Each structure stands twice: as C-alpha cells, then as structure tokens.
Amino acid sequence: MSHLFLVRHGQASFLEKNYDKLSAKGEAQSRMLGEYWARMNVRFDEAYSGPRVRQQETARLAGERYQSSGLEWPELQVLPEFDEFQAELVIERTLPGLRASDSHIRDLYQDFQNSQNRAEQFKRFQRIFEVIIGRWAIDELPVEEIEPWDDFVARIGRGLNRITQNAARGRRIVVFSSGGPVGIAMQRALNLTTADTLKTAWRMCNSGYSSFVFSGDRFTLSSYNSVPHIADRDFLTYR
C-alpha cells in the first residue's frame, strides 16, 4: 500500500485585492505543518503542488521548515490538475444579479455588510459562498467561460489517477492543494454526493491534511482534516 497526503493551503488573503497569497497567519500555519512532520519523522518520497501561489507557498514554507530539521524534502513538482475551482469568479459574476433578484441572497449580503469584525465577516461571507457555489455545482447557476463543476471533478480525478496509478508500492506522497480537490478525493473514497462533497470541502481547516491509502483500484480514506500541528486555536482557520 502507498499513502497520499492531501493538504489544504494555509490561510489566504480573504477580502484583499489579491486573494491568492498567504496571510501572515497562513505562512505560520505552513511552517507549523513542516515542523510537526519533521518532529514526527514523517517521510515523503514525492511532493506536488497545485499551480496557485497560495498552494505553492504552503508547500515551500512547510518544506523549508522540514528541511531545517536536517531531513530530506523531495523536489516540489507543480501539477495543474490540482488547481482549485474558480469560486472567486463564480461569486464575482453572479452575486450582483442575485442581490437584485434573490431575497435570500440579498438578506445574507446585508448581514455581511453589517459585520462588526473580521470573524463576523468570515462567517457571514461563508453563508453566501455556500449557497451560491452549491447552486452553481448542480448547474442551477451556470456561468459562461468558467470551468463547470463536472469538468473540475474530472480534472481532479485525472490528477489523482496520475499520482496513484504510477506510484510504486510503499510510496508516501504529499500534494498541497485546496479544499475543493480534497473534497473530490473524499468523494472518490466514500462515494459522496455533490452536496456532501462540498460540505466536506468547506470544513477543511487551513493547512489541514487528509490522508488516503491506495493500491491498484483501491483508494481508501485514512484520516480527514488533521491539524495536530496547530496547538493554538487562534491559528485554526477555515477561510
């Protein structure tokens, strides 16, 4: 059997002009992960990342902190298959129209606008996010020129096949990606519905990891959303 570790990137820059970069907290989370794996002497034979800056930076910082303990870290390879779905564009292109036509979205957005602090902003934006992405994923809210959910699922499937079908027995592989791809891996392992896949993805902690064992056609969940490297709850974030 071989093992696959799928890592969600550290906290990105929510509500900033460029979301695709790690926040200071996200950088710290990434280093904590590398430190923990080094301390536990967890070894990897291969390391991959999706193409996003936040994914690659999480891998880089975790790897640097891991190597600082004197352990060997595999050369990082970027796999475009493990990119996240285009959630930001879906929200950007659909929210204005939904605010005008959908009273539920309009109320959720007003709650978001009335947020008193950052924590409230995170929580209330997530409610909007879940409703809109949930509709989009089941094709109730199609958006032109954006990769559809079914194509996203197929792309992640190709990435998983690329890794698992070519791996020698007993390999330990780590992939730094995002919540969506982790959800699709969970869907493959547990035969989840689209709705349950999304719920799984939304509960992934920043820098949390899920692990799977695989051999041939077998792909089995071993652990979900593990965060043993985060001792301070202030660093336990979801967005």
C-alpha positions in Angstrom: 0.0 0.0 0.0 1.0 3.6 -0.6 -0.1 6.7 1.2 -1.3 10.1 -0.2 -1.5 13.2 2.0 -3.6 16.0 0.6 -3.0 19.4 2.2 -5.2 22.4 2.1 -3.2 25.6 1.7 -2.6 27.9 4.6 -4.9 30.9 5.2 -5.0 33.1 2.1 -5.7 36.8 1.9 -9.5 36.9 2.3 -11.2 40.2 1.2 -7.9 41.6 -0.1 -7.4 42.6 -3.7 -5.2 39.6 -4.3 -6.7 36.6 -2.5 -4.1 34.2 -4.0 -1.3 34.8 -1.4 -0.9 33.6 2.1 -1.7 35.8 5.0 0.8 36.1 7.8 -1.3 33.5 9.7 -1.3 31.2 6.6 2.5 31.4 6.5 2.8 30.5 10.1 0.4 27.6 9.7 2.5 26.2 6.8 5.7 26.4 8.9 3.9 24.7 11.8 3.0 21.8 9.5 6.6 21.3 8.3 7.8 21.4 11.9 5.3 18.9 13.0 6.1 16.4 10.2 9.8 16.8 10.9 9.3 16.2 14.6 7.2 13.1 13.9 9.8 11.9 11.4 7.1 11.6 8.7 9.0 10.9 5.4 7.8 11.6 1.9 9.0 10.2 -1.4 7.3 12.7 -3.7 5.9 16.2 -3.2 3.4 18.0 -5.5 1.5 21.3 -5.5 -1.3 22.9 -7.5 -0.4 25.9 -9.5 -1.8 28.6 -7.3 0.6 30.9 -5.3 -1.1 30.0 -2.0 -0.7 26.3 -2.8 3.0 26.5 -3.8 3.9 28.9 -0.9 2.3 26.5 1.6 4.5 23.7 0.1 7.6 25.9 0.1 7.3 27.1 3.7 6.4 23.6 5.0 9.3 22.1 3.1 11.8 24.7 4.3 10.9 24.2 7.9 11.0 20.5 7.5 14.5 20.6 5.9 15.7 22.9 8.7 15.5 19.8 10.9 18.0 18.0 8.8 15.5 15.8 6.9 15.4 15.4 3.2 12.4 17.0 1.4 11.6 15.9 -2.2 11.8 18.4 -5.0 8.4 20.0 -5.5 6.6 19.4 -8.7 3.6 21.5 -9.9 0.6 19.7 -11.2 -2.1 21.9 -12.8 -4.7 19.2 -12.2 -4.8 20.2 -8.5 -5.8 23.8 -9.1 -9.0 24.9 -7.2 -12.3 25.5 -8.9 -12.9 29.2 -9.9 -15.0 30.1 -6.8 -14.0 33.7 -6.7 -15.1 34.3 -10.3 -18.4 32.5 -9.8 -19.1 34.8 -6.8 -18.0 37.9 -8.7 -20.1 37.2 -11.7 -23.3 36.0 -10.0 -23.6 38.0 -6.8 -24.7 41.4 -8.2 -27.6 39.8 -10.1 -28.6 37.6 -7.2 -28.6 40.5 -4.8 -31.2 42.1 -7.2 -33.3 39.0 -7.8 -33.0 36.8 -4.8 -34.3 38.0 -1.4 -32.4 35.3 0.5 -29.0 36.3 -1.0 -29.9 39.9 -0.5 -30.5 39.3 3.2 -27.3 37.3 3.6 -25.3 40.0 1.8 -26.8 42.7 4.1 -25.8 40.7 7.1 -22.3 40.5 5.7 -22.3 44.3 5.2 -23.3 44.7 8.8 -20.5 42.7 10.2 -18.8 44.2 13.2 -15.5 42.5 13.0 -13.3 40.2 10.9 -14.7 37.0 12.4 -18.2 38.0 11.6 -17.2 38.8 8.0 -15.7 35.4 7.6 -18.7 33.6 9.0 -21.3 35.6 7.0 -19.4 35.6 3.8 -19.2 31.8 4.1 -23.0 31.6 4.2 -23.2 33.5 0.9 -20.4 31.4 -0.6 -22.1 28.1 0.3 -25.5 29.0 -1.2 -24.0 30.3 -4.5 -21.4 27.6 -5.0 -24.0 24.9 -4.1 -26.3 26.2 -6.8 -23.5 26.5 -9.3 -22.2 23.0 -8.7 -25.6 21.4 -9.5 -25.9 23.6 -12.6 -28.7 25.8 -11.3 -26.4 28.8 -11.7 -24.3 28.3 -14.9 -21.6 30.8 -15.6 -20.1 31.2 -19.0 -16.4 30.8 -19.6 -15.8 29.2 -16.2 -14.9 25.5 -15.8 -18.1 23.7 -14.8 -18.2 21.6 -11.6 -18.3 18.3 -13.5 -15.2 19.3 -15.5 -13.5 20.3 -12.3 -14.3 16.9 -10.8 -13.0 15.1 -13.9 -9.8 17.2 -13.7 -9.1 16.3 -10.1 -9.8 12.7 -11.0 -7.1 12.8 -13.7 -4.7 14.3 -11.2 -5.4 11.5 -8.6 -5.0 8.9 -11.3 -1.7 10.4 -12.5 -0.3 10.1 -9.0 -1.8 6.8 -7.8 -1.6 4.7 -10.9 2.1 5.4 -11.5 3.3 5.1 -7.9 5.5 2.2 -6.8 4.3 0.2 -3.8 5.0 1.7 -0.4 5.4 5.3 -1.6 4.4 8.3 0.6 3.2 11.2 -1.5 2.1 14.7 -0.4 0.0 17.1 -2.5 -0.5 20.8 -1.5 -3.8 22.0 -2.9 -7.1 23.4 -1.8 -10.4 22.4 -0.1 -12.2 21.6 -3.4 -9.7 18.9 -4.5 -9.6 17.4 -1.0 -13.4 17.2 -1.2 -13.2 15.4 -4.6 -10.7 12.9 -3.1 -13.1 12.3 -0.3 -15.9 11.8 -2.8 -13.8 9.1 -4.6 -13.0 7.4 -1.3 -16.5 7.5 0.2 -18.8 7.8 -2.9 -20.2 11.1 -1.7 -23.0 13.2 -3.3 -22.1 16.6 -4.7 -23.7 18.3 -1.7 -21.8 16.2 0.8 -18.6 16.7 -1.2 -19.0 20.5 -0.9 -19.7 20.2 2.9 -16.6 18.2 3.3 -14.5 20.8 1.4 -15.9 23.7 3.4 -15.0 22.1 6.7 -11.3 21.8 5.8 -9.0 23.8 8.0 -6.3 25.9 6.5 -3.1 23.8 6.4 -5.1 20.7 7.5 -4.5 17.4 5.7 -6.4 14.3 4.8 -4.6 11.0 4.1 -5.5 8.1 1.9 -4.1 4.6 1.3 -4.1 3.3 -2.3 -3.1 0.3 -4.3 -4.4 -0.6 -7.8 -8.0 0.4 -7.9 -8.3 0.7 -4.1 -8.4 4.3 -2.7 -9.4 4.4 0.9 -9.7 7.3 3.5 -7.3 7.0 6.4 -7.7 10.4 8.1 -9.7 13.6 7.5 -8.9 17.2 8.2 -6.0 16.5 10.6 -4.5 19.5 12.3 -2.2 18.1 15.0 0.4 20.8 14.2 -1.9 23.6 15.4 -1.9 23.9 19.2 -3.1 27.5 19.4 -6.8 27.7 18.4 -6.1 31.3 17.2 -4.4 29.6 14.2 -7.3 27.3 13.5 -9.0 28.9 10.5 -11.3 27.9 7.7 -11.1 30.9 5.3 
